Amino acid sequence: MSRVGKKVIEVPPGVKVSVAGSAVEVEGPKGKLSTPIPAGITFRVEENQLTAERESEELTALHGLARALVANAVAGVTRGFTQEMDVVGVGYKAELRGRSIVFALGYSHQVEFVLPEGVTAKVEKLQRTITQYQTTVILASHDRHLLGQTAANMNRLRKPDAYKGKGVRYADRPLKLKPGKTGK
């Protein structure tokens, strides 16, 4: 029995939801998203509520998944999503140039990271208690999947070091550092 799938999705005012075949299209102030629906799952729109229904008990996992994806689409077109990435390390920096971010990450060259359509970025220096903290890149998008993939690609440019934590790392995930040599 899927508890997530049974939850009703509240559709805020100013958001249009339409079920078209095997996809749910959501349009709001931040943009337009189309979410595919697995076979056997149907969505019903009643006034300002959206409910997911399944054909059989074998589809409980897909029932919750489809409902969560559509709920993310509704939240994305109304509020949007953000992800903060910290750049940590002596000499490391990030600079925004048009639709791309230029990183200096300890390589012999600068790395240019081109932002995909639908993702915006800001580079700011925030108050952090991390040693060797340099700057924070704040990514924003209405598409949660695209935002997560962009953050993962940015993290792959220079994964955090296990001893000092240098690299491009997620701001909301704690990083446990390994102890260095003891000197004996």
Backbone torsions as a table, in degrees:
resi	resn	phi	psi	omega
1	MET	NA	120.9	-178.3
2	SER	-87.4	115.1	178.3
3	ARG	-77.8	-35.3	179.6
4	VAL	-67.4	-41.5	-178.0
5	GLY	-64.7	-27.5	-179.1
6	LYS	-78.9	-17.9	-178.6
7	LYS	-65.0	142.9	179.0
8	VAL	-87.8	138.1	177.1
9	ILE	-94.2	120.1	177.1
10	GLU	-80.8	126.8	178.7
11	VAL	-97.5	113.4	-179.2
12	PRO	-68.5	160.1	177.5
13	PRO	-64.6	142.9	-178.5
14	GLY	92.3	1.1	179.3
15	VAL	-113.5	128.6	178.3
16	LYS	-105.4	128.5	178.9
17	VAL	-119.4	130.4	176.0
18	SER	-136.5	135.1	178.1
19	VAL	-97.0	116.0	-177.2
20	ALA	-124.6	95.7	177.6
21	GLY	65.3	-114.0	-176.8
22	SER	-102.4	27.9	178.9
23	ALA	-149.1	151.7	173.8
24	VAL	-111.9	123.5	179.7
25	GLU	-103.7	128.1	-177.6
26	VAL	-121.8	127.9	179.7
27	GLU	-128.0	130.3	-178.6
28	GLY	-147.1	-167.4	-176.6
29	PRO	-65.9	-26.5	-177.9
30	LYS	-91.1	-13.4	180.0
31	GLY	153.5	-163.9	-176.7
32	LYS	-130.7	133.4	178.9
33	LEU	-131.6	147.7	175.3
34	SER	-123.2	123.8	-177.8
35	THR	-112.7	123.3	178.1
36	PRO	-71.1	147.1	179.7
37	ILE	-112.7	131.7	176.5
38	PRO	-66.0	156.1	178.9
39	ALA	-64.5	137.5	179.8
40	GLY	97.2	-8.5	178.7
41	ILE	-111.4	133.3	177.3
42	THR	-127.3	151.7	177.7
43	PHE	-117.4	141.6	179.8
44	ARG	-124.5	130.2	-179.7
45	VAL	-102.6	123.4	176.9
46	GLU	-132.3	112.3	-178.5
47	GLU	53.7	-109.7	-179.2
48	ASN	-114.0	30.5	179.3
49	GLN	-130.4	146.6	-179.0
50	LEU	-126.8	125.6	-179.2
51	THR	-122.1	144.5	178.1
52	ALA	-104.3	138.3	179.1
53	GLU	-132.0	147.8	179.2
54	ARG	-117.1	156.0	-178.1
55	GLU	-79.9	-37.8	-176.4
56	SER	-140.1	168.5	-179.3
57	GLU	-71.9	-14.8	179.7
58	GLU	-74.1	-12.4	-175.4
59	LEU	-102.2	25.4	-175.9
60	THR	-63.8	-41.2	-179.6
61	ALA	-65.8	-43.6	178.8
62	LEU	-68.9	-28.7	178.4
63	HIS	-62.2	-49.9	178.7
64	GLY	-66.2	-39.4	180.0
65	LEU	-63.4	-48.5	-177.8
66	ALA	-62.6	-41.9	179.2
67	ARG	-64.1	-40.8	179.8
68	ALA	-66.2	-39.5	179.2
69	LEU	-65.3	-41.4	178.9
70	VAL	-69.7	-37.5	177.0
71	ALA	-63.8	-37.4	175.7
72	ASN	-65.5	-37.2	178.0
73	ALA	-65.6	-41.6	179.0
74	VAL	-65.1	-43.9	178.9
75	ALA	-66.2	-34.7	-178.8
76	GLY	-67.9	-41.1	-178.1
77	VAL	-78.4	-13.8	177.2
78	THR	-97.8	-55.3	-176.3
79	ARG	-102.3	-37.3	-174.2
80	GLY	85.6	173.3	-178.8
81	PHE	-128.2	151.7	175.3
82	THR	-132.1	154.6	175.9
83	GLN	-142.1	128.2	179.4
84	GLU	-100.8	133.5	177.7
85	MET	-121.8	123.3	179.6
86	ASP	-91.5	137.4	173.6
87	VAL	-104.1	115.0	-173.2
88	VAL	-123.4	128.9	176.2
89	GLY	145.5	146.0	179.5
90	VAL	-66.3	125.0	179.7
91	GLY	85.4	-5.8	178.6
92	TYR	-80.7	141.8	177.6
93	LYS	-156.7	162.8	177.4
94	ALA	-134.3	137.2	-178.6
95	GLU	-135.6	131.2	-179.2
96	LEU	-86.9	125.4	177.9
97	ARG	-131.8	96.0	179.4
98	GLY	65.8	-121.4	179.8
99	ARG	-94.8	16.7	179.6
100	SER	-137.7	158.7	177.5
101	ILE	-116.0	128.9	179.1
102	VAL	-101.9	120.6	-178.4
103	PHE	-105.9	142.2	165.8
104	ALA	-111.6	108.3	-171.6
105	LEU	-123.4	29.3	177.2
106	GLY	87.1	0.9	175.2
107	TYR	-83.2	173.0	178.7
108	SER	-75.8	-6.2	-178.1
109	HIS	-138.6	163.8	174.9
110	GLN	-84.1	148.7	-179.3
111	VAL	-107.6	124.3	178.4
112	GLU	-100.3	121.6	-179.5
113	PHE	-109.6	111.8	-178.6
114	VAL	-86.2	127.3	179.8
115	LEU	-77.8	135.8	176.5
116	PRO	-72.5	162.2	177.3
117	GLU	-61.6	135.4	179.6
118	GLY	98.5	-7.0	178.7
119	VAL	-117.8	130.5	175.4
120	THR	-115.1	159.6	-177.4
121	ALA	-140.7	151.0	171.4
122	LYS	-131.9	145.5	176.1
123	VAL	-115.1	119.1	-177.8
124	GLU	-136.3	156.7	173.2
125	LYS	-104.3	112.1	-177.4
126	LEU	-103.9	170.4	176.7
127	GLN	-81.3	110.1	177.6
128	ARG	-128.4	152.1	178.0
129	THR	-100.1	17.4	-179.2
130	ILE	-81.9	134.9	175.6
131	THR	-71.2	142.8	-179.2
132	GLN	64.3	22.4	177.8
133	TYR	-67.1	137.0	-179.5
134	GLN	-113.6	-59.8	-175.0
135	THR	-157.8	169.3	178.2
136	THR	-125.2	134.4	174.3
137	VAL	-102.4	121.1	-179.4
138	ILE	-104.7	112.2	179.4
139	LEU	-95.4	142.6	178.9
140	ALA	-139.2	142.8	178.6
141	SER	-162.8	162.4	174.0
142	HIS	-92.3	-12.9	-179.5
143	ASP	-103.3	110.5	-175.0
144	ARG	-66.0	-39.1	179.8
145	HIS	-64.5	-46.4	179.1
146	LEU	-63.2	-39.4	178.5
147	LEU	-64.0	-44.8	179.0
148	GLY	-63.9	-40.2	179.2
149	GLN	-68.5	-37.8	177.3
150	THR	-64.6	-42.6	178.2
151	ALA	-64.5	-38.8	178.4
152	ALA	-65.6	-40.9	177.5
153	ASN	-64.8	-37.9	178.4
154	MET	-67.5	-38.6	178.1
155	ASN	-64.3	-33.1	-179.6
156	ARG	-71.1	-16.8	178.9
157	LEU	-60.1	-41.5	175.8
158	ARG	-154.9	96.1	-179.4
159	LYS	-64.8	148.8	-178.6
160	PRO	-61.3	136.9	177.4
161	ASP	-68.9	144.0	-176.2
162	ALA	-75.5	-18.5	-176.0
163	TYR	-101.1	-43.8	-179.1
164	LYS	-108.5	-15.9	179.5
165	GLY	81.5	15.8	-179.1
166	LYS	-73.0	137.7	177.9
167	GLY	142.5	-166.4	176.8
168	VAL	-100.5	116.2	-174.8
169	ARG	-132.7	157.5	178.7
170	TYR	-68.8	134.1	-177.9
171	ALA	-74.2	-29.4	-175.3
172	ASP	-92.4	0.8	179.2
173	ARG	-110.7	122.8	178.7
174	PRO	-69.0	145.9	-179.1
175	LEU	-117.5	118.0	179.9
176	LYS	-89.0	118.9	-177.8
177	LEU	-89.5	145.5	176.8
178	LYS	-79.8	149.5	175.8
179	PRO	-74.5	148.6	178.5
180	GLY	-82.9	-164.6	178.8
181	LYS	-68.4	149.3	-176.8
182	THR	-87.5	-20.8	176.6
183	GLY	89.9	13.3	178.9
184	LYS	-94.7	NA	NA
